[in-house]
Amino acid sequence: MASLVGTWDLVDSQNWEEYLKEIGMGMIMRKAATSFKPTSIISRDGNKWTLKSVSTLKTTEITATEGVEFDEKTPDDRNVKSLIKIDGEKMIHEQRDKKGELVTVIVREVVDGKLVAVSFKIKLIF
């Protein structure tokens, strides 16, 4: 899984504003968030991963042990329960809201020498 470790500059984002709207981010914050191109820094120490996102708007950093649930404050200030798993060459990062109704899944992998992160939202209805 060493392929994910490194410093990655955002080149392109597709449907990012639509995703931010879906998770409930207000218009002003969405416009600000979509105007920046953050740098992602991923490091690993054994089974501990550190994910850092740096931009002129905000810098965030999380450190998590693979397979162990942890509390996370997302860049848009949501408090979620998160879990990072490794599946082959992919990192799967799940974020579940405190009610357990809204799940965001971020799948990170290196494709053709570039870090690709795909985010999607799942609404659970019971």
MOPAC internal coordinates of N, CA, C and O (Angstrom, degrees):
PM7 1SCF
backbone

  N    0.0000 0     0.00 0     0.00 0    0    0    0
  C    1.4378 1     0.00 0     0.00 0    1    0    0
  C    1.5243 1   111.22 1     0.00 0    2    1    0
  O    1.2310 1   120.63 1  -170.61 1    3    2    1
  N    1.3015 1   116.39 1     9.39 1    3    2    1
  C    1.4612 1   121.29 1  -179.60 1    5    3    2
  C    1.5231 1   112.01 1   -61.27 1    6    5    3
  O    1.2310 1   119.80 1   160.28 1    7    6    5
  N    1.3405 1   117.99 1   -19.72 1    7    6    5
  C    1.4639 1   119.77 1  -177.00 1    9    7    6
  C    1.5259 1   113.02 1   -62.46 1   10    9    7
  O    1.2310 1   119.35 1   153.53 1   11   10    9
  N    1.3249 1   118.84 1   -26.47 1   11   10    9
  C    1.4640 1   121.52 1   179.75 1   13   11   10
  C    1.5257 1   113.07 1   -76.79 1   14   13   11
  O    1.2310 1   120.49 1   155.52 1   15   14   13
  N    1.3116 1   116.67 1   -24.48 1   15   14   13
  C    1.4614 1   121.22 1  -176.03 1   17   15   14
  C    1.5218 1   109.39 1   -69.05 1   18   17   15
  O    1.2310 1   121.22 1   -52.31 1   19   18   17
  N    1.3420 1   115.26 1   127.69 1   19   18   17
  C    1.4571 1   119.08 1   178.57 1   21   19   18
  C    1.5115 1   111.58 1   154.20 1   22   21   19
  O    1.2310 1   121.66 1     7.77 1   23   22   21
  N    1.3181 1   114.43 1  -172.23 1   23   22   21
  C    1.4661 1   122.45 1   177.93 1   25   23   22
  C    1.5179 1   107.42 1  -113.23 1   26   25   23
  O    1.2310 1   121.32 1   -51.76 1   27   26   25
  N    1.3391 1   115.07 1   128.24 1   27   26   25
  C    1.4512 1   121.65 1  -172.10 1   29   27   26
  C    1.5247 1   109.65 1  -128.60 1   30   29   27
  O    1.2310 1   120.24 1   -55.18 1   31   30   29
  N    1.3255 1   117.15 1   124.82 1   31   30   29
  C    1.4663 1   122.13 1   176.83 1   33   31   30
  C    1.5209 1   109.31 1   -95.82 1   34   33   31
  O    1.2310 1   120.77 1   -46.88 1   35   34   33
  N    1.3369 1   116.14 1   133.12 1   35   34   33
  C    1.4593 1   120.56 1   179.10 1   37   35   34
  C    1.5260 1   109.51 1   -64.61 1   38   37   35
  O    1.2310 1   121.09 1   -52.04 1   39   38   37
  N    1.3126 1   115.51 1   127.96 1   39   38   37
  C    1.4580 1   121.82 1   179.23 1   41   39   38
  C    1.5174 1   109.85 1  -104.34 1   42   41   39
  O    1.2310 1   120.28 1   138.43 1   43   42   41
  N    1.3365 1   117.08 1   -41.57 1   43   42   41
  C    1.4587 1   121.60 1  -174.09 1   45   43   42
  C    1.5193 1   109.34 1  -153.93 1   46   45   43
  O    1.2310 1   121.00 1   -30.62 1   47   46   45
  N    1.3211 1   115.70 1   149.38 1   47   46   45
  C    1.4682 1   120.10 1   172.10 1   49   47   46
  C    1.5216 1   107.55 1  -137.83 1   50   49   47
  O    1.2310 1   121.23 1   -39.61 1   51   50   49
  N    1.3135 1   115.25 1   140.39 1   51   50   49
  C    1.4550 1   121.42 1  -178.11 1   53   51   50
  C    1.5131 1   108.81 1  -122.09 1   54   53   51
  O    1.2310 1   120.82 1   -49.21 1   55   54   53
  N    1.3369 1   116.04 1   130.79 1   55   54   53
  C    1.4696 1   123.41 1   177.67 1   57   55   54
  C    1.5271 1   112.60 1    61.60 1   58   57   55
  O    1.2310 1   119.90 1  -157.99 1   59   58   57
  N    1.3138 1   117.79 1    22.01 1   59   58   57
  C    1.4626 1   122.22 1  -178.41 1   61   59   58
  C    1.5210 1   111.25 1   -64.13 1   62   61   59
  O    1.2310 1   120.07 1   133.40 1   63   62   61
  N    1.3298 1   117.48 1   -46.60 1   63   62   61
  C    1.4644 1   119.75 1  -179.01 1   65   63   62
  C    1.5295 1   111.02 1   -62.49 1   66   65   63
  O    1.2310 1   119.94 1   141.22 1   67   66   65
  N    1.3202 1   117.72 1   -38.78 1   67   66   65
  C    1.4666 1   121.01 1   178.58 1   69   67   66
  C    1.5286 1   110.86 1   -62.54 1   70   69   67
  O    1.2310 1   120.67 1   138.16 1   71   70   69
  N    1.3359 1   116.32 1   -41.84 1   71   70   69
  C    1.4630 1   120.36 1   177.57 1   73   71   70
  C    1.5308 1   110.33 1   -62.31 1   74   73   71
  O    1.2310 1   120.26 1   133.44 1   75   74   73
  N    1.3337 1   117.11 1   -46.56 1   75   74   73
  C    1.4691 1   120.74 1  -179.82 1   77   75   74
  C    1.5180 1   111.41 1   -60.29 1   78   77   75
  O    1.2310 1   120.25 1   141.79 1   79   78   77
  N    1.3136 1   117.12 1   -38.21 1   79   78   77
  C    1.4699 1   121.21 1   176.84 1   81   79   78
  C    1.5307 1   109.95 1   -64.21 1   82   81   79
  O    1.2310 1   120.54 1   137.35 1   83   82   81
  N    1.3290 1   116.57 1   -42.65 1   83   82   81
  C    1.4622 1   121.42 1  -179.42 1   85   83   82
  C    1.5257 1   113.00 1   -61.55 1   86   85   83
  O    1.2310 1   119.97 1   147.11 1   87   86   85
  N    1.3274 1   117.67 1   -32.89 1   87   86   85
  C    1.4629 1   119.14 1  -179.46 1   89   87   86
  C    1.5263 1   111.73 1   -88.26 1   90   89   87
  O    1.2310 1   120.72 1  -176.79 1   91   90   89
  N    1.3459 1   116.23 1     3.21 1   91   90   89
  C    1.4577 1   119.82 1   172.50 1   93   91   90
  C    1.5129 1   116.03 1    96.90 1   94   93   91
  O    1.2310 1   119.36 1  -166.81 1   95   94   93
  N    1.3203 1   118.82 1    13.19 1   95   94   93
  C    1.4590 1   120.76 1   179.51 1   97   95   94
  C    1.5330 1   109.51 1   -75.57 1   98   97   95
  O    1.2310 1   120.85 1   -45.28 1   99   98   97
  N    1.3291 1   115.98 1   134.72 1   99   98   97
  C    1.4576 1   121.70 1   180.00 1  101   99   98
  C    1.5208 1   112.47 1   -67.34 1  102  101   99
  O    1.2310 1   121.26 1   -17.64 1  103  102  101
  N    1.3376 1   115.19 1   162.36 1  103  102  101
  C    1.4562 1   121.38 1  -173.53 1  105  103  102
  C    1.5327 1   113.09 1   -60.54 1  106  105  103
  O    1.2310 1   119.62 1   135.24 1  107  106  105
  N    1.3060 1   118.33 1   -44.76 1  107  106  105
  C    1.4626 1   120.49 1  -177.19 1  109  107  106
  C    1.5333 1   110.56 1   -63.54 1  110  109  107
  O    1.2310 1   120.21 1   134.89 1  111  110  109
  N    1.3245 1   117.21 1   -45.11 1  111  110  109
  C    1.4678 1   120.54 1   178.22 1  113  111  110
  C    1.5290 1   111.28 1   -65.80 1  114  113  111
  O    1.2310 1   120.34 1   143.24 1  115  114  113
  N    1.3493 1   116.95 1   -36.76 1  115  114  113
  C    1.4728 1   119.80 1   177.70 1  117  115  114
  C    1.5210 1   110.86 1   -62.09 1  118  117  115
  O    1.2310 1   120.89 1   134.88 1  119  118  117
  N    1.3331 1   115.90 1   -45.12 1  119  118  117
  C    1.4679 1   119.94 1  -179.84 1  121  119  118
  C    1.5231 1   110.47 1   -62.38 1  122  121  119
  O    1.2310 1   120.44 1   138.23 1  123  122  121
  N    1.3251 1   116.76 1   -41.77 1  123  122  121
  C    1.4711 1   119.97 1   178.54 1  125  123  122
  C    1.5266 1   110.24 1   -65.14 1  126  125  123
  O    1.2310 1   120.59 1   133.97 1  127  126  125
  N    1.3380 1   116.47 1   -46.03 1  127  126  125
  C    1.4670 1   120.76 1  -176.86 1  129  127  126
  C    1.5216 1   112.00 1   -63.66 1  130  129  127
  O    1.2310 1   119.97 1   144.65 1  131  130  129
  N    1.3184 1   117.65 1   -35.35 1  131  130  129
  C    1.4620 1   119.68 1  -177.74 1  133  131  130
  C    1.5279 1   112.52 1   -81.22 1  134  133  131
  O    1.2310 1   119.83 1   169.18 1  135  134  133
  N    1.3087 1   117.94 1   -10.82 1  135  134  133
  C    1.4692 1   119.84 1  -178.73 1  137  135  134
  C    1.5304 1   112.82 1   -87.52 1  138  137  135
  O    1.2310 1   119.85 1   168.77 1  139  138  137
  N    1.3183 1   117.90 1   -11.23 1  139  138  137
  C    1.4563 1   121.44 1  -177.05 1  141  139  138
  C    1.5215 1   111.47 1  -102.80 1  142  141  139
  O    1.2310 1   121.01 1   -28.12 1  143  142  141
  N    1.3123 1   115.67 1   151.88 1  143  142  141
  C    1.4617 1   122.17 1   176.25 1  145  143  142
  C    1.5280 1   107.66 1  -120.29 1  146  145  143
  O    1.2310 1   120.49 1   -89.85 1  147  146  145
  N    1.3307 1   116.66 1    90.15 1  147  146  145
  C    1.4664 1   120.05 1  -175.32 1  149  147  146
  C    1.5259 1   113.15 1   -71.70 1  150  149  147
  O    1.2310 1   121.90 1   -18.60 1  151  150  149
  N    1.2974 1   113.97 1   161.40 1  151  150  149
  C    1.4560 1   122.76 1   171.30 1  153  151  150
  C    1.5197 1   107.13 1  -102.84 1  154  153  151
  O    1.2310 1   120.63 1   -49.66 1  155  154  153
  N    1.3239 1   116.39 1   130.34 1  155  154  153
  C    1.4642 1   121.60 1   177.22 1  157  155  154
  C    1.5186 1   108.64 1  -103.35 1  158  157  155
  O    1.2310 1   120.93 1   -47.96 1  159  158  157
  N    1.3189 1   115.83 1   132.04 1  159  158  157
  C    1.4551 1   121.86 1   178.12 1  161  159  158
  C    1.5301 1   107.09 1  -120.16 1  162  161  159
  O    1.2310 1   120.75 1   -60.72 1  163  162  161
  N    1.3094 1   116.18 1   119.28 1  163  162  161
  C    1.4648 1   121.29 1  -179.06 1  165  163  162
  C    1.5204 1   108.33 1  -116.66 1  166  165  163
  O    1.2310 1   121.14 1   -53.20 1  167  166  165
  N    1.3339 1   115.43 1   126.80 1  167  166  165
  C    1.4567 1   120.17 1   177.08 1  169  167  166
  C    1.5224 1   109.41 1  -132.37 1  170  169  167
  O    1.2310 1   121.72 1   -17.30 1  171  170  169
  N    1.3320 1   114.31 1   162.70 1  171  170  169
  C    1.4667 1   119.73 1  -176.41 1  173  171  170
  C    1.5189 1   108.90 1  -142.93 1  174  173  171
  O    1.2310 1   121.68 1   -41.53 1  175  174  173
  N    1.3396 1   114.39 1   138.47 1  175  174  173
  C    1.4601 1   121.65 1   174.18 1  177  175  174
  C    1.5218 1   106.20 1  -133.78 1  178  177  175
  O    1.2310 1   120.41 1   -83.26 1  179  178  177
  N    1.3166 1   116.82 1    96.74 1  179  178  177
  C    1.4656 1   120.38 1  -174.44 1  181  179  178
  C    1.5151 1   109.40 1    67.82 1  182  181  179
  O    1.2310 1   120.65 1    58.35 1  183  182  181
  N    1.3395 1   116.36 1  -121.65 1  183  182  181
  C    1.4686 1   119.39 1   178.19 1  185  183  182
  C    1.5304 1   111.81 1  -102.06 1  186  185  183
  O    1.2310 1   120.22 1  -164.62 1  187  186  185
  N    1.3477 1   117.18 1    15.38 1  187  186  185
  C    1.4705 1   122.19 1   174.83 1  189  187  186
  C    1.5229 1   109.20 1  -100.26 1  190  189  187
  O    1.2310 1   121.36 1   -48.68 1  191  190  189
  N    1.3149 1   115.01 1   131.32 1  191  190  189
  C    1.4513 1   122.24 1   179.75 1  193  191  190
  C    1.5199 1   109.53 1  -114.98 1  194  193  191
  O    1.2310 1   120.52 1   -38.89 1  195  194  193
  N    1.3250 1   116.62 1   141.11 1  195  194  193
  C    1.4621 1   122.12 1   172.50 1  197  195  194
  C    1.5181 1   107.24 1  -120.12 1  198  197  195
  O    1.2310 1   121.46 1   -53.58 1  199  198  197
  N    1.3376 1   114.82 1   126.42 1  199  198  197
  C    1.4586 1   122.22 1   178.33 1  201  199  198
  C    1.5273 1   107.06 1  -117.76 1  202  201  199
  O    1.2310 1   121.03 1   -61.13 1  203  202  201
  N    1.3176 1   115.64 1   118.87 1  203  202  201
  C    1.4576 1   120.76 1  -178.56 1  205  203  202
  C    1.5203 1   108.29 1  -123.07 1  206  205  203
  O    1.2310 1   120.99 1   -45.23 1  207  206  205
  N    1.3253 1   115.71 1   134.77 1  207  206  205
  C    1.4580 1   121.84 1   177.06 1  209  207  206
  C    1.5216 1   107.29 1  -121.40 1  210  209  207
  O    1.2310 1   120.79 1   -54.86 1  211  210  209
  N    1.3289 1   116.09 1   125.14 1  211  210  209
  C    1.4647 1   121.50 1  -174.92 1  213  211  210
  C    1.5277 1   108.99 1  -121.93 1  214  213  211
  O    1.2310 1   120.77 1   -54.14 1  215  214  213
  N    1.3330 1   116.13 1   125.86 1  215  214  213
  C    1.4653 1   121.16 1   172.58 1  217  215  214
  C    1.5211 1   107.81 1  -147.63 1  218  217  215
  O    1.2310 1   120.63 1    -6.84 1  219  218  217
  N    1.3087 1   116.39 1   173.16 1  219  218  217
  C    1.4606 1   119.45 1   178.16 1  221  219  218
  C    1.5230 1   111.11 1   -71.62 1  222  221  219
  O    1.2310 1   120.12 1   160.69 1  223  222  221
  N    1.3347 1   117.38 1   -19.31 1  223  222  221
  C    1.4624 1   121.03 1   178.26 1  225  223  222
  C    1.5233 1   111.90 1   -80.77 1  226  225  223
  O    1.2310 1   120.73 1   135.39 1  227  226  225
  N    1.3321 1   116.21 1   -44.61 1  227  226  225
  C    1.4604 1   119.73 1  -173.12 1  229  227  226
  C    1.5205 1   110.33 1  -163.19 1  230  229  227
  O    1.2310 1   120.94 1   -32.28 1  231  230  229
  N    1.3145 1   115.82 1   147.72 1  231  230  229
  C    1.4552 1   121.67 1   172.22 1  233  231  230
  C    1.5254 1   107.70 1  -118.78 1  234  233  231
  O    1.2310 1   121.01 1   -50.07 1  235  234  233
  N    1.3170 1   115.67 1   129.93 1  235  234  233
  C    1.4670 1   120.21 1   177.67 1  237  235  234
  C    1.5260 1   108.51 1  -126.54 1  238  237  235
  O    1.2310 1   121.44 1   -26.94 1  239  238  237
  N    1.3246 1   114.85 1   153.06 1  239  238  237
  C    1.4605 1   119.86 1   178.14 1  241  239  238
  C    1.5180 1   109.20 1  -149.40 1  242  241  239
  O    1.2310 1   120.85 1   -46.77 1  243  242  241
  N    1.3175 1   115.98 1   133.23 1  243  242  241
  C    1.4576 1   121.37 1   172.85 1  245  243  242
  C    1.5233 1   108.36 1  -128.73 1  246  245  243
  O    1.2310 1   121.36 1   -34.14 1  247  246  245
  N    1.3028 1   115.00 1   145.86 1  247  246  245
  C    1.4625 1   121.83 1   172.10 1  249  247  246
  C    1.5141 1   106.59 1  -124.73 1  250  249  247
  O    1.2310 1   120.97 1   -51.25 1  251  250  249
  N    1.3171 1   115.75 1   128.75 1  251  250  249
  C    1.4590 1   119.95 1  -175.80 1  253  251  250
  C    1.5116 1   110.22 1  -142.07 1  254  253  251
  O    1.2310 1   121.73 1   -31.76 1  255  254  253
  N    1.3237 1   114.28 1   148.24 1  255  254  253
  C    1.4600 1   121.05 1   174.76 1  257  255  254
  C    1.5205 1   107.80 1   -91.56 1  258  257  255
  O    1.2310 1   121.43 1   -50.97 1  259  258  257
  N    1.3001 1   114.87 1   129.03 1  259  258  257
  C    1.4543 1   121.83 1  -179.46 1  261  259  258
  C    1.5288 1   110.72 1   -52.79 1  262  261  259
  O    1.2310 1   120.93 1   -52.06 1  263  262  261
  N    1.3484 1   115.83 1   127.94 1  263  262  261
  C    1.4547 1   121.60 1   176.45 1  265  263  262
  C    1.5173 1   115.73 1    81.61 1  266  265  263
  O    1.2310 1   119.88 1  -177.18 1  267  266  265
  N    1.3408 1   117.84 1     2.82 1  267  266  265
  C    1.4686 1   121.72 1  -179.13 1  269  267  266
  C    1.5331 1   108.72 1  -115.75 1  270  269  267
  O    1.2310 1   120.83 1   -56.56 1  271  270  269
  N    1.3366 1   116.02 1   123.44 1  271  270  269
  C    1.4596 1   120.88 1   179.28 1  273  271  270
  C    1.5318 1   110.54 1   -63.73 1  274  273  271
  O    1.2310 1   120.73 1   -36.45 1  275  274  273
  N    1.3393 1   116.21 1   143.55 1  275  274  273
  C    1.4598 1   121.18 1  -179.93 1  277  275  274
  C    1.5206 1   110.52 1  -146.06 1  278  277  275
  O    1.2310 1   120.94 1   -20.62 1  279  278  277
  N    1.3277 1   115.82 1   159.38 1  279  278  277
  C    1.4659 1   121.81 1   175.69 1  281  279  278
  C    1.5171 1   108.50 1   -83.08 1  282  281  279
  O    1.2310 1   120.87 1   -44.27 1  283  282  281
  N    1.3206 1   115.93 1   135.73 1  283  282  281
  C    1.4626 1   120.95 1  -179.07 1  285  283  282
  C    1.5235 1   109.60 1  -135.86 1  286  285  283
  O    1.2310 1   120.67 1   -39.01 1  287  286  285
  N    1.3142 1   116.32 1   140.99 1  287  286  285
  C    1.4597 1   122.27 1   170.31 1  289  287  286
  C    1.5236 1   105.65 1  -105.92 1  290  289  287
  O    1.2310 1   120.48 1   -63.98 1  291  290  289
  N    1.3223 1   116.70 1   116.02 1  291  290  289
  C    1.4551 1   121.25 1  -175.97 1  293  291  290
  C    1.5317 1   110.30 1   -73.01 1  294  293  291
  O    1.2310 1   120.08 1   -15.84 1  295  294  293
  N    1.3273 1   117.44 1   164.16 1  295  294  293
  C    1.4695 1   119.67 1   179.58 1  297  295  294
  C    1.5262 1   113.96 1   -57.25 1  298  297  295
  O    1.2310 1   120.39 1   155.21 1  299  298  297
  N    1.3506 1   116.86 1   -24.79 1  299  298  297
  C    1.4703 1   120.26 1   177.44 1  301  299  298
  C    1.5330 1   111.18 1   -95.26 1  302  301  299
  O    1.2310 1   120.37 1  -161.47 1  303  302  301
  N    1.3358 1   116.89 1    18.53 1  303  302  301
  C    1.4627 1   125.28 1   172.48 1  305  303  302
  C    1.5288 1   115.29 1    70.41 1  306  305  303
  O    1.2310 1   119.96 1  -156.94 1  307  306  305
  N    1.3247 1   117.68 1    23.06 1  307  306  305
  C    1.4649 1   119.62 1   171.71 1  309  307  306
  C    1.5185 1   108.74 1   -84.85 1  310  309  307
  O    1.2310 1   120.54 1   -39.44 1  311  310  309
  N    1.3266 1   116.57 1   140.56 1  311  310  309
  C    1.4658 1   121.61 1   174.90 1  313  311  310
  C    1.5208 1   108.04 1   -94.84 1  314  313  311
  O    1.2310 1   120.96 1   -58.04 1  315  314  313
  N    1.3350 1   115.77 1   121.96 1  315  314  313
  C    1.4563 1   120.70 1  -175.46 1  317  315  314
  C    1.5255 1   110.05 1  -134.59 1  318  317  315
  O    1.2310 1   121.36 1   -18.21 1  319  318  317
  N    1.3168 1   115.00 1   161.79 1  319  318  317
  C    1.4593 1   122.44 1   168.98 1  321  319  318
  C    1.5234 1   105.74 1   -96.32 1  322  321  319
  O    1.2310 1   120.29 1   -51.20 1  323  322  321
  N    1.3146 1   117.05 1   128.80 1  323  322  321
  C    1.4591 1   120.64 1  -174.79 1  325  323  322
  C    1.5152 1   111.69 1  -124.35 1  326  325  323
  O    1.2310 1   121.96 1   -19.16 1  327  326  325
  N    1.3242 1   113.85 1   160.84 1  327  326  325
  C    1.4580 1   122.04 1   178.70 1  329  327  326
  C    1.5183 1   107.70 1  -149.54 1  330  329  327
  O    1.2310 1   120.44 1   -47.22 1  331  330  329
  N    1.3176 1   116.77 1   132.78 1  331  330  329
  C    1.4623 1   121.85 1   175.99 1  333  331  330
  C    1.5245 1   107.95 1  -113.28 1  334  333  331
  O    1.2310 1   121.43 1   -52.06 1  335  334  333
  N    1.3316 1   114.87 1   127.94 1  335  334  333
  C    1.4651 1   121.67 1   177.91 1  337  335  334
  C    1.5244 1   108.42 1  -127.26 1  338  337  335
  O    1.2310 1   120.89 1   -26.69 1  339  338  337
  N    1.2993 1   115.89 1   153.31 1  339  338  337
  C    1.4526 1   121.81 1   175.59 1  341  339  338
  C    1.5223 1   108.05 1  -111.66 1  342  341  339
  O    1.2310 1   121.05 1   -49.85 1  343  342  341
  N    1.3305 1   115.59 1   130.15 1  343  342  341
  C    1.4587 1   121.95 1   178.04 1  345  343  342
  C    1.5312 1   107.14 1  -128.37 1  346  345  343
  O    1.2310 1   120.63 1   -83.15 1  347  346  345
  N    1.3112 1   116.40 1    96.85 1  347  346  345
  C    1.4642 1   120.07 1  -175.67 1  349  347  346
  C    1.5172 1   110.00 1    65.49 1  350  349  347
  O    1.2310 1   120.26 1    62.53 1  351  350  349
  N    1.3169 1   117.10 1  -117.47 1  351  350  349
  C    1.4591 1   122.42 1   179.21 1  353  351  350
  C    1.5336 1   112.11 1  -100.30 1  354  353  351
  O    1.2310 1   120.04 1  -167.44 1  355  354  353
  N    1.3278 1   117.52 1    12.56 1  355  354  353
  C    1.4597 1   121.93 1  -178.63 1  357  355  354
  C    1.5183 1   111.17 1  -110.29 1  358  357  355
  O    1.2310 1   121.10 1   -38.07 1  359  358  357
  N    1.3260 1   115.50 1   141.93 1  359  358  357
  C    1.4610 1   121.74 1   170.20 1  361  359  358
  C    1.5294 1   106.98 1  -103.01 1  362  361  359
  O    1.2310 1   120.88 1   -54.53 1  363  362  361
  N    1.3194 1   115.93 1   125.47 1  363  362  361
  C    1.4584 1   121.43 1   178.74 1  365  363  362
  C    1.5222 1   107.48 1  -110.63 1  366  365  363
  O    1.2310 1   121.16 1   -60.78 1  367  366  365
  N    1.3204 1   115.38 1   119.22 1  367  366  365
  C    1.4695 1   123.09 1  -175.12 1  369  367  366
  C    1.5236 1   107.13 1  -116.85 1  370  369  367
  O    1.2310 1   120.73 1   -70.00 1  371  370  369
  N    1.3237 1   116.21 1   110.00 1  371  370  369
  C    1.4659 1   121.57 1  -179.81 1  373  371  370
  C    1.5162 1   109.44 1  -102.30 1  374  373  371
  O    1.2310 1   120.99 1   -44.39 1  375  374  373
  N    1.3335 1   115.71 1   135.61 1  375  374  373
  C    1.4646 1   122.46 1   176.04 1  377  375  374
  C    1.5215 1   107.68 1  -124.41 1  378  377  375
  O    1.2310 1   120.56 1   -58.09 1  379  378  377
  N    1.3275 1   116.54 1   121.91 1  379  378  377
  C    1.4676 1   121.25 1  -177.89 1  381  379  378
  C    1.5275 1   108.59 1  -117.91 1  382  381  379
  O    1.2310 1   120.81 1   -51.63 1  383  382  381
  N    1.3461 1   116.06 1   128.37 1  383  382  381
  C    1.4643 1   118.42 1   179.18 1  385  383  382
  C    1.5241 1   110.20 1   -64.98 1  386  385  383
  O    1.2310 1   121.00 1   -15.30 1  387  386  385
  N    1.3278 1   115.70 1   164.70 1  387  386  385
  C    1.4794 1   120.54 1  -174.09 1  389  387  386
  C    1.5231 1   112.61 1   -62.04 1  390  389  387
  O    1.2310 1   120.06 1   154.42 1  391  390  389
  N    1.3423 1   117.49 1   -25.58 1  391  390  389
  C    1.4607 1   120.42 1   178.27 1  393  391  390
  C    1.5281 1   111.51 1   -82.50 1  394  393  391
  O    1.2310 1   120.62 1   166.05 1  395  394  393
  N    1.3294 1   116.43 1   -13.95 1  395  394  393
  C    1.4529 1   120.33 1  -178.73 1  397  395  394
  C    1.5138 1   113.71 1    78.37 1  398  397  395
  O    1.2310 1   120.36 1  -165.90 1  399  398  397
  N    1.3424 1   116.92 1    14.10 1  399  398  397
  C    1.4614 1   120.67 1  -175.49 1  401  399  398
  C    1.5232 1   113.47 1   -97.35 1  402  401  399
  O    1.2310 1   119.95 1   152.68 1  403  402  401
  N    1.3208 1   117.71 1   -27.32 1  403  402  401
  C    1.4512 1   121.30 1  -175.63 1  405  403  402
  C    1.5189 1   109.10 1  -120.82 1  406  405  403
  O    1.2310 1   120.85 1   -56.76 1  407  406  405
  N    1.3058 1   115.98 1   123.24 1  407  406  405
  C    1.4553 1   121.37 1  -179.41 1  409  407  406
  C    1.5285 1   108.12 1  -120.39 1  410  409  407
  O    1.2310 1   120.95 1   -49.40 1  411  410  409
  N    1.3233 1   115.80 1   130.60 1  411  410  409
  C    1.4525 1   121.38 1   170.92 1  413  411  410
  C    1.5197 1   106.84 1  -108.80 1  414  413  411
  O    1.2310 1   120.84 1   -46.36 1  415  414  413
  N    1.3191 1   116.01 1   133.64 1  415  414  413
  C    1.4597 1   121.42 1   177.51 1  417  415  414
  C    1.5255 1   107.33 1  -118.67 1  418  417  415
  O    1.2310 1   120.98 1   -51.71 1  419  418  417
  N    1.3271 1   115.73 1   128.29 1  419  418  417
  C    1.4608 1   122.23 1   176.83 1  421  419  418
  C    1.5225 1   106.87 1  -117.33 1  422  421  419
  O    1.2310 1   120.67 1   -60.64 1  423  422  421
  N    1.3125 1   116.32 1   119.36 1  423  422  421
  C    1.4568 1   121.68 1   178.68 1  425  423  422
  C    1.5229 1   107.24 1  -107.40 1  426  425  423
  O    1.2310 1   120.77 1   -59.99 1  427  426  425
  N    1.3274 1   116.13 1   120.01 1  427  426  425
  C    1.4604 1   121.48 1   179.80 1  429  427  426
  C    1.5290 1   109.11 1  -112.08 1  430  429  427
  O    1.2310 1   121.18 1   -44.60 1  431  430  429
  N    1.3326 1   115.35 1   135.40 1  431  430  429
  C    1.4572 1   120.92 1   175.02 1  433  431  430
  C    1.5231 1   108.95 1  -157.06 1  434  433  431
  O    1.2310 1   120.83 1   -21.46 1  435  434  433
  N    1.3068 1   116.01 1   158.54 1  435  434  433
  C    1.4514 1   121.09 1   177.51 1  437  435  434
  C    1.5237 1   107.93 1   -96.52 1  438  437  435
  O    1.2310 1   121.44 1   -55.32 1  439  438  437
  N    1.3461 1   114.84 1   124.68 1  439  438  437
  C    1.4606 1   122.30 1   179.78 1  441  439  438
  C    1.5225 1   107.40 1  -127.29 1  442  441  439
  O    1.2310 1   120.50 1   -57.33 1  443  442  441
  N    1.3070 1   116.66 1   122.67 1  443  442  441
  C    1.4776 1   121.85 1  -179.61 1  445  443  442
  C    1.5266 1   111.98 1    51.26 1  446  445  443
  O    1.2310 1   120.62 1  -138.66 1  447  446  445
  N    1.3326 1   116.42 1    41.34 1  447  446  445
  C    1.4525 1   121.15 1   176.20 1  449  447  446
  C    1.5174 1   115.32 1    78.27 1  450  449  447
  O    1.2310 1   120.20 1  -172.25 1  451  450  449
  N    1.3350 1   117.22 1     7.75 1  451  450  449
  C    1.4641 1   121.24 1   179.69 1  453  451  450
  C    1.5217 1   109.51 1  -122.73 1  454  453  451
  O    1.2310 1   120.97 1   -37.65 1  455  454  453
  N    1.3368 1   115.75 1   142.35 1  455  454  453
  C    1.4595 1   120.21 1   175.28 1  457  455  454
  C    1.5218 1   108.47 1   -76.39 1  458  457  455
  O    1.2310 1   120.60 1   -55.62 1  459  458  457
  N    1.3166 1   116.46 1   124.38 1  459  458  457
  C    1.4618 1   122.35 1   176.76 1  461  459  458
  C    1.5194 1   106.76 1  -113.73 1  462  461  459
  O    1.2310 1   120.75 1   -55.42 1  463  462  461
  N    1.3284 1   116.17 1   124.58 1  463  462  461
  C    1.4630 1   121.39 1   177.48 1  465  463  462
  C    1.5205 1   107.47 1  -120.54 1  466  465  463
  O    1.2310 1   120.61 1   -60.58 1  467  466  465
  N    1.3219 1   116.44 1   119.42 1  467  466  465
  C    1.4543 1   122.16 1   179.53 1  469  467  466
  C    1.5221 1   107.54 1  -109.86 1  470  469  467
  O    1.2310 1   120.94 1   -55.58 1  471  470  469
  N    1.3380 1   115.82 1   124.42 1  471  470  469
  C    1.4633 1   121.19 1   179.59 1  473  471  470
  C    1.5239 1   108.96 1  -113.14 1  474  473  471
  O    1.2310 1   121.20 1   -40.64 1  475  474  473
  N    1.3190 1   115.32 1   139.36 1  475  474  473
  C    1.4544 1   118.96 1   172.22 1  477  475  474
  C    1.5093 1   109.79 1  -147.83 1  478  477  475
  O    1.2310 1   121.82 1   -25.68 1  479  478  477
  N    1.3279 1   114.13 1   154.32 1  479  478  477
  C    1.4604 1   122.02 1  -176.32 1  481  479  478
  C    1.5175 1   108.73 1  -107.16 1  482  481  479
  O    1.2310 1   121.33 1   -38.77 1  483  482  481
  N    1.3188 1   115.05 1   141.23 1  483  482  481
  C    1.4636 1   121.61 1   175.90 1  485  483  482
  C    1.5195 1   107.11 1  -126.03 1  486  485  483
  O    1.2310 1   120.35 1   -53.26 1  487  486  485
  N    1.3172 1   116.95 1   126.74 1  487  486  485
  C    1.4628 1   120.11 1   175.34 1  489  487  486
  C    1.5251 1   107.26 1  -102.78 1  490  489  487
  O    1.2310 1   121.10 1   -57.18 1  491  490  489
  N    1.3288 1   115.50 1   122.82 1  491  490  489
  C    1.4558 1   121.04 1  -179.33 1  493  491  490
  C    1.5294 1   109.72 1   -93.25 1  494  493  491
  O    1.2310 1   120.57 1   -50.14 1  495  494  493
  N    1.3095 1   116.51 1   129.86 1  495  494  493
  C    1.4630 1   122.17 1   178.51 1  497  495  494
  C    1.5154 1   107.73 1  -122.53 1  498  497  495
  O    1.2310 1   120.87 1   -54.96 1  499  498  497
  N    1.3355 1   115.94 1   125.04 1  499  498  497
  C    1.4570 1   120.45 1  -179.18 1  501  499  498
  C    1.5052 1   110.46 1  -113.51 1  502  501  499
  O    1.2310 1   120.10 1   180.00 1  503  502  501

